[in-house]
């Protein structure tokens, strides 16, 4: 039974390939330049902005995991996300494949991020959030109307595994500490902010994908239930890295100024509602169904620092 990862080179895709070995050795990795994670992996090089390549990737697959990440620019997202996911859906329907979509929680906006469950309303308050909301609605509509078997597997911001360049936590905390500088945090370090741990998120995806009863639902992927604040995250990294717990706050107005010179920073401005208030991600549904206890935040940080120290 071939299980295919579309967008396999990212942190989640790499870790997912490891976790899928529990269920099958027929794992196909699809990306522009795929690399084997397991000895038995099947590699397929593809430009996934082209519909015909998506159909070729899905053909022969029993389960298709979408872990692709387009460049973090609103313009690119507008151009690519909806055509891409429509092609994936069409290909899954044609080839009778199940779909497991790795999602963020951008479609949930405003104070709805105070306590994020599977029942939280789709309520985007950002341009990127509106795009992801349209993606979610398209998947759910095809489940309802066209017989698609799919799972929307949601994740908060994340760190761990090979996630470094695209992790806010690693950029603003770990990378600053490793250079002997003060850490940074966005908006307010006294607010709760959940983070997912990549190995746990990937394990959750593999578990869901291989559980028939999990389909045609939204699931929050396994995340520690601790209501942890920004300054407490900084303290965990400081402890494991044996450095002083020093940090500075980056206010929204500063992001706007920096964004004039560093475009990627300007892309973060509209997402700051996730940092200026409590942002709590609740995976209770997953934990209860699978009788699962996620790795603690403390252990996740410890393992992340240890792995990077060993490189």
C-alpha positions in Angstrom: 0.0 0.0 0.0 1.8 3.1 -1.2 1.6 6.1 1.0 2.8 9.3 -0.7 4.1 12.5 0.8 3.6 15.5 -1.5 6.1 18.3 -0.6 8.4 15.8 1.1 11.6 17.9 1.7 10.3 20.0 4.6 10.7 19.4 8.3 7.2 17.7 8.6 7.6 15.7 5.4 11.0 14.3 6.5 9.8 13.3 10.0 6.5 11.9 8.6 8.5 9.6 6.3 10.2 8.1 9.4 6.9 7.6 11.2 5.2 5.9 8.2 7.6 3.0 8.4 5.4 1.6 11.2 2.6 1.2 8.6 4.3 0.5 5.3 7.6 0.3 3.5 6.0 1.6 0.3 6.6 5.3 0.8 6.8 7.7 -2.1 8.5 11.1 -1.6 7.5 13.8 -4.1 9.2 17.2 -4.3 11.4 19.2 -6.7 14.5 17.4 -5.4 13.4 14.5 -3.1 16.0 12.7 -1.0 15.6 9.3 0.7 14.7 9.3 4.4 14.3 5.5 4.5 16.3 3.0 2.4 13.1 1.8 0.7 11.7 5.2 -0.2 10.5 5.8 -3.8 11.6 9.2 -5.1 9.7 11.3 -7.6 10.9 14.7 -8.7 8.2 17.1 -9.7 7.2 20.7 -10.0 4.0 20.6 -7.9 2.7 23.8 -9.4 1.8 21.8 -12.5 -1.4 19.8 -12.5 -0.1 16.9 -14.5 2.7 16.3 -12.1 0.2 16.2 -9.2 -1.9 13.6 -10.9 1.3 11.5 -11.6 2.3 11.8 -8.0 -1.1 10.7 -6.7 -1.5 7.8 -9.1 -1.1 4.4 -7.4 -1.3 5.9 -3.9 -3.6 4.7 -1.1 -3.0 7.7 1.1 -1.6 11.1 0.1 -0.1 13.4 2.7 0.2 17.0 1.7 3.0 18.8 3.6 4.1 21.3 1.0 5.0 24.8 2.0 4.9 27.5 -0.6 7.2 30.6 -0.1 5.9 32.8 2.7 4.5 35.6 0.5 0.8 36.5 0.1 1.2 37.0 -3.6 2.6 33.5 -4.0 0.0 32.0 -1.8 -2.8 33.6 -3.9 -1.3 32.3 -7.0 -0.6 28.7 -5.9 -2.7 27.4 -3.0 -6.2 27.0 -4.4 -5.2 25.6 -7.9 -2.8 23.2 -6.1 -5.3 21.8 -3.6 -8.0 21.6 -6.3 -5.6 19.5 -8.4 -4.8 17.3 -5.4 -8.5 16.7 -4.7 -9.2 15.9 -8.3 -6.3 13.5 -8.4 -7.3 11.8 -5.2 -10.9 11.4 -6.5 -9.7 10.0 -9.8 -7.3 7.5 -8.3 -9.4 6.6 -5.2 -6.7 7.9 -2.8 -7.3 9.3 0.7 -6.0 12.8 1.5 -4.3 13.9 4.8 -3.7 17.7 4.7 -1.2 19.2 7.0 -2.8 22.6 7.9 -1.9 25.5 10.1 -4.5 27.6 12.0 -4.4 30.7 9.9 -8.0 30.3 9.0 -8.9 30.9 12.7 -8.6 34.6 13.5 -9.0 37.2 16.2 -9.8 36.1 19.8 -10.8 32.7 18.4 -7.1 31.8 18.8 -7.5 32.1 22.6 -8.6 28.4 22.7 -8.3 26.6 19.5 -10.2 23.3 19.1 -11.6 21.5 16.1 -14.9 23.4 16.7 -13.3 26.8 16.5 -15.0 28.8 13.7 -13.3 29.5 10.4 -12.8 33.2 10.9 -9.8 34.6 9.1 -8.5 38.1 9.9 -5.5 38.1 7.6 -4.9 37.8 3.8 -3.0 34.5 4.3 -5.7 33.3 6.6 -8.4 33.9 4.0 -6.5 31.8 1.5 -6.1 29.0 4.0 -9.8 29.3 4.9 -10.7 28.8 1.2 -8.4 25.7 1.1 -10.1 24.2 4.1 -13.6 24.9 2.8 -12.7 23.3 -0.6 -11.5 20.1 1.1 -14.6 19.9 3.4 -17.0 20.6 0.5 -15.5 17.8 -1.6 -15.8 15.4 1.4 -19.5 16.3 1.7 -20.4 16.5 -2.0 -18.0 14.3 -4.0 -17.0 11.4 -1.7 -13.5 12.6 -1.0 -12.0 10.9 2.0 -9.9 13.5 3.7 -8.4 14.7 7.0 -7.5 18.3 7.9 -4.7 17.9 10.4 -4.0 21.2 12.1 -0.9 22.3 13.7 0.2 25.4 15.7 3.5 27.1 15.0 6.2 24.5 15.4 9.9 23.7 16.1 12.1 20.6 16.3 13.2 18.0 13.8 14.8 19.9 10.9 12.5 22.9 11.3 14.9 25.8 11.9 14.9 28.3 9.0 11.1 28.4 8.9 10.4 28.4 12.6 9.8 31.7 14.4 10.9 30.1 17.7 14.2 28.9 16.3 14.9 32.2 14.6 14.0 34.5 17.5 15.2 32.4 20.4 17.6 29.5 19.6 19.5 31.4 16.9 19.9 34.5 19.0 21.1 32.5 22.0 23.6 30.5 20.0 25.1 33.8 18.8 25.4 35.1 22.4 22.6 37.7 21.8 19.4 38.3 23.7 16.4 36.3 22.5 13.4 38.1 20.8 9.7 37.6 21.1 6.9 39.2 19.1 4.4 41.7 20.8 4.1 40.3 24.3 6.0 37.5 26.1 3.4 37.4 28.9 0.8 35.9 26.6 0.2 32.1 26.2 1.6 30.7 22.9 1.4 27.0 22.0 4.0 25.5 19.9 4.0 22.0 18.3 7.0 19.7 18.3 7.7 18.4 14.8 8.3 14.7 15.6 4.9 14.6 17.5 3.0 16.4 14.7 4.4 14.0 12.2 3.6 11.0 14.4 0.0 12.3 14.8 -0.4 12.6 11.0 0.8 9.0 10.4 -1.6 7.8 13.1 -4.5 9.7 11.7 -3.8 8.7 8.1 -3.8 5.0 9.0 -7.0 5.2 11.1 -10.1 4.8 8.9 -12.5 6.3 11.5 -10.5 9.5 11.5 -11.4 10.6 8.0 -13.7 13.4 7.0 -12.9 15.3 10.1 -10.7 18.1 11.4 -8.1 17.1 13.9 -5.7 19.1 16.1 -2.4 17.3 16.1 -0.8 16.2 19.4 0.6 19.1 21.4 1.5 19.5 25.0 -1.6 20.9 27.0 0.6 23.2 29.1 -0.5 26.8 28.8 3.0 28.2 28.3 3.9 31.9 27.9 6.5 33.3 25.6 8.9 34.2 28.4 8.6 30.6 29.6 9.6 29.2 26.2 12.6 31.5 26.4 13.4 30.2 29.9 13.3 26.6 28.6 15.8 27.3 25.8 18.0 29.3 28.1 18.2 26.5 30.6 19.1 23.8 28.0 21.6 26.1 26.3 23.1 27.2 29.6 22.8 30.9 28.8 21.2 33.9 30.5 17.5 34.3 30.1 17.6 37.7 28.3 15.1 38.8 25.7 13.7 41.8 23.9 10.2 42.4 22.6 9.7 43.2 18.9 6.5 45.4 18.7 4.3 45.5 15.7 5.4 48.9 14.6 9.0 47.8 14.5 8.1 44.8 12.3 6.6 47.3 9.8 9.8 49.3 9.7 12.0 46.3 9.4 9.7 45.0 6.7 10.7 47.9 4.5 14.2 46.5 4.3 13.5 42.8 4.9 10.4 41.8 3.0 9.8 38.5 4.8 9.3 40.5 8.1 6.6 42.6 6.5 4.8 39.3 5.8 4.6 38.6 9.6 2.8 41.9 10.5 -0.7 40.7 9.7 -0.2 37.5 11.7 0.7 39.4 15.0 -2.8 38.8 16.4 -1.4 35.4 17.2 1.2 37.0 19.5 -0.6 40.0 21.1 -3.1 37.8 22.8 -3.3 34.3 24.2 -2.9 31.6 21.6 -3.7 28.2 23.0 -3.9 25.0 20.8 -6.0 22.2 22.3 -5.4 18.6 21.0 -7.7 17.0 23.5 -9.8 15.3 20.9 -6.7 13.5 19.5 -5.3 12.7 22.9 -8.6 11.2 24.1 -9.3 9.2 21.0 -5.9 7.6 20.8 -5.3 7.6 24.6 -2.2 9.6 23.8 0.1 11.8 25.9 2.1 14.3 23.9 5.8 14.9 24.7 6.1 17.7 27.2 7.4 21.2 26.1 10.4 20.7 28.4 11.4 17.4 26.8 10.8 18.8 23.3 13.1 21.7 23.9 15.7 19.4 25.5 15.7 17.1 22.5 15.8 19.9 20.0 18.8 21.6 21.6 20.6 18.2 22.0 20.0 17.3 18.3 21.4 20.6 17.1 24.4 20.4 19.5 25.3 17.0 18.0 25.5 18.3 14.5 
